[in-house]
């Protein structure tokens, strides 16, 4: 992701989440050490983005979203696979994420990639209020696949 991508990413964020991040959040994250921000584009248009935080040997997939018209074509899976590789290359041994309990499509995608439920955060999400499932993926030591 580059600064020029932020308006499209913010619009995608707003179309995907009930409490979207402000565009300034993405701008600040672009400057943050340990943050990885990636986009997928098709014909010059952003169709997906993801935010990964890496701190020492742990990572958190903070956000991942795919444009509604691009869903179901493997875009999200390819972006997720790329972020897992980035995390592994950065020395991350365990990758975490939270997902809405009702988001069965996302939970299914994460399960196919080896994520396992490790906890639950009660009433984590707003609009509507909902629990989050906490998922983790063990990446192993650097250099392992």
C-alpha positions, 0 to 999 in steps of 0.5 A: 500500500502507498499513500495514493491507495488510501482513498480507495482502501478507506472506501473499501474499509467503509463498505466492509466494516460497520465501524471503519477505520478513518483514512488517517489511520491508514496514513499513520500505519504506513509510517509505523515500524512493524506494520505491513500494509498490502493491496491487491489491484486489478486493472489499477483498482484496489480490490483488496487490502490487508494490515499486518502488525509484527512485533518480535515473533508474534503477528496480528492480522488486523484487517483484511477486506475484499471488494464485494464484487471481487469476493468468491474469486480467491482474491482474499485467499491469495492475499492471506497467503501472501501475508502469512509468507510476509509474517514468516519472513519477518520472523513471526512464529504465531499469527493471530486474528479476530473474526466476527462469530457470524462471518462464516465465509471468513472463518472458513477461509482461515480454517482452510489456511490452518488457523485454529480457534484459541479464544473468544472475546465477548461483545468485542464488535459493535454495530451489531454487538457480537463476540469475536473468535480469536484464531491463531496460526503457528508458523514455526521457526524462520525458514520453515514452511 
